[in-house]
Amino acid sequence: MKKIQTFIIGISVIAFMASCGNTPEKNNTPAEDLEAKKTIQGIWVDELEGDCVFRAKGDTIFYTDSLSEPVKFHICADTLYLESSHPAKYHLNKLSDHVLRFVNNDGDEVSLVKSEDKSLLKLFEKIKKSIDHINQGELIKRDSIMSVGNKRFHAYVQVNPTTYKVFHPTINDDGVSVDHAYFDNIIHIALYDGARKIINRDYRKKDFSAYVPKEYIAHCILSDIVIEKATADEVTFVAILSTPDTYTSYQINIVVSIDGQVKMSV
């Protein structure tokens, strides 16, 4: 009986020690300052220039330009946290009902004042911004007839806009990290030799992931596929993957043979 009691006591001690070792650590993250979140609500403008900088509404900050995405935020102690694709935080030097001062990415103090001018609300109505070097939100169709010897190729390209957003992190004029949002495309190509179908398929940017750096493809869009040239044996298309906010792009050759075989190269 004593041996059994000793065994039970030993098991109890081990269980107690294990439970102590698994005690959850206290969460040291400071609680959100709901009073500060209430204070920051409204439209904020540059104290010196009077330019509209952002609007805080609920738990979201909105910007006036059409490319910058709204961003979730919270305030803990003396820090403003922005939950963008690359989360950022900014030290608050002052936050009152009418004054906001914080330190931006460059280490400079940004000084803002709250505006009661309701006419500024119209600045947050997004107006589509044209972007010259990438295709955005536009259905594009191209046909091309190419005669090579006794061959007559008919090539067809259609750029189909999507609602899939690609985020490109950048720094705005106030030294704050923002996400510029762009829309990716799905591009359909077709190739015929007379009435005979050679290829007829959709391309997405992931189809070219083996030919561009991983970190690049995450922030680029499939902007276009153009018809490059034709020989009696093959037709070459060129896929253009562009990085928004830059003029950097990758061009990948899509070479389609007359028997429908596809080869790619940079």
N, C-alpha and C positions, 0 to 999 in steps of 0.2 A: 504493500500500500504506500509506503514512504517513497519507493522508487517512482510510482505512478504520480504521486503528488509533486515530487521534484521535477519530473518531466513536464507536467502541466505548468508549473511555475516558470520553468525555463522557456517554454513556448510563449508564455504571456509576456515575459521580459523582452524576448526577441520581437514580438509583434508590436510592443510599446515603442521600442527603439526604432523600428521601421517606420511606424506612424509619425514619430518625431522627425525622422529624417525626411519624410515626404511632406512636411508642413509647407503649404504654399507661401512663397515670399510675398511680402507686402507690396502692393502696387505703388511705386513712388511717383507715378505720373500725376502732376498737379491737376486738380479738378478744373473743368472749364469755368471761366468767369462769365456767368450769364448776364451779370449787370454790365460788364464791358461790352458783351455782344449787343445788348440793348442800346448802349450808348453809341456804338459805331454805325447803327442803322442810318441810312440816308445817302445823299449825294455829296461827294467830297471833291473840292476843287483846289488847284494849286494856289497857295496863299499869295504868291507874288504875281504870277501870270494870269491867274483866274481861269486856267484851262481845266476842263472837267477830267478827273482822273479815274474815279470808279464810283459805283453805287453798291452799297451793302444792303441786301434785302434778305431777311431770314438768316439762313446759314450760308448764303452764297454772295460772292462778289462778282459784279458785272462790269465789263469794260465797254467803252464806246466804239472801238474799232471792230469791224466785221469779222476779223480773223481770230481775235483773242477769245478763247473759250471762257465761259463763267467758271468759277472755281469755288469749291467748298472751303470754308474757313472756320477756325475756332480760336479763341483767345484763352491762354492759360498764364496766370500771373502777369508778367510784363512782356509777353511774347505773342505775336500774331502768327498763326500757322496757316499756310496755304496748301491744300491737298491736291496739287496738280500732278501731272505725270512724273515730275521731278519735285517732290515735296520740298517746300522752303519755309523758313521761319525768319521773322523780323522783330528786332527789339523795339518795343514801344517806349519812346522817351516821354510821351504825353498823350493821354486820351481823355478828353472831356466832351461835354455836349457840343462844343463848337470847334475844337482844335484837335488835330491828330498829327503827331510827329513820330516818325519811325526811321530806323537806319536801313538803307537799301543795300543791294548786293555790292555796291562800290564803297560802302562804309560812309556814305554821305547821308545827312539828315534830310528827309523829305518832310516838308511842312505843308499841311493841308488844313482847309477850313470847311465846315459844313455849309452847304448852300440850301436855302429854302426856295430857290427859283424853280418852280414846277416846269417851266418851259425846257429845262435841261433834260427832262425825261425823254424827249424825242431823240436825243443823241444816242439813246440806247436801243433805238429801233434799227435793227441790223440792215444795212444796205449792202447788196452784193458788190464785192470789190473785184475788179478785173485783174487777172494775173496773166501776164504775157507769155511766160515760158512754160506753163503747164496747162493741160486741159482740165477744166473744172466745170462740172454741172452741165455739160453740153453734149448732146448726141451728135456724133460726127460719122458720116458715111463717105467712103471713097470706093470708086471702081476704076480699074485700070485694065486695058487690053494691051497685051504685049505679043507681038509677032516675032518669032525667031525661026528662020528657015520655014519649014512647013508646019511648025508648031504655032498654035494660037492659044495663049494662056489668058484666062480671065481671073484677075485677082480682086478680092473684095475685103475691105477692112471696115469694121464698125466699132467706134469707141462708145461704150455704154457707161454713163455715170452711175455711181452707186451711192448709198447712204453710209457706207463704211468710212469712218473718220480715221485719219492719220494725224497724230499729234506731233508737232515740231516745237520743242521748247526753245524759248528765246527770252531776251531781256527787253522790256519796253523802255520808253523814254524816261521813266521815273526810276529806272534801275531795279525793277521788280520782275521776277520770273513769271512768265505767262506761257500758256500753251496756244500756239496758232493751230487751228484745225483746218484740214483739207480733206477732200473726198477722193477716194481711190476710184479707179475705173476697172471694168472688165472689158476686154477687147476681143472681138470675134474676128477671125480671119478665115477666108475660104479661097480655095484655088481650084480652077477647072482647066482641063486640057480639052478644049471643045466642050462637049457635053459630059465628059468623064470627070467625076469628082476626084480630086487628089487629096485635099484636106479640107476639113470643115469643123472648127473647134474654137472654144473660148480659151483665153489666156488671162491668168491673174498674176499678180506680182510674185506670189510664192512659187510659181513655175520657174522663176529665174533665180531662186535663192542660192543655187549652187555656183552662180557666176558673179555674185556681188557679196561684199562683207556682211556678216550677220547684223552688225550694229547699224549698217547703212539701210538694209532692207526694212528694218523696223520703222524707219522714219521717212521712207520714200514712197512715191506713188507710181503706178504704171501709167505714165502720161500718154503714150502713143505707141502705135506700131505702124511703120511706114513701109511701103513697097519700094525696095531698093533697086533690084535689077533682075534680069532673066537671061538664062542661056537655054540651049536646047535640052539640057539635062536637069536643070533645077531653077528655082526661083528663090531669091533672097529677100526676106523681110527684116526690118531692124526694130527691135523693141527698145523704147526709151524709158528708163526709170529715173525720175528726177527727184531731187530733194527740195521741198518747198523752202522758201526764204533764202535760197542760194541758187547759183547757176551751175551746180555740180550735177552731173548725170552719168549714168552708165548706159552704154549702148550694146545690146546683145544681138548678134546675128542669128536669125532663124532661117536655116537653109532647108528648103523643102524639095526633095528630089521628085522626079516625074512618077515614081512608083509609090510616093506617099511617105517616104522615110524622112524624119526630121533630125537635123543636127544643129546644135547651138554652140556659139563661141563668142567670146568678148572681142 
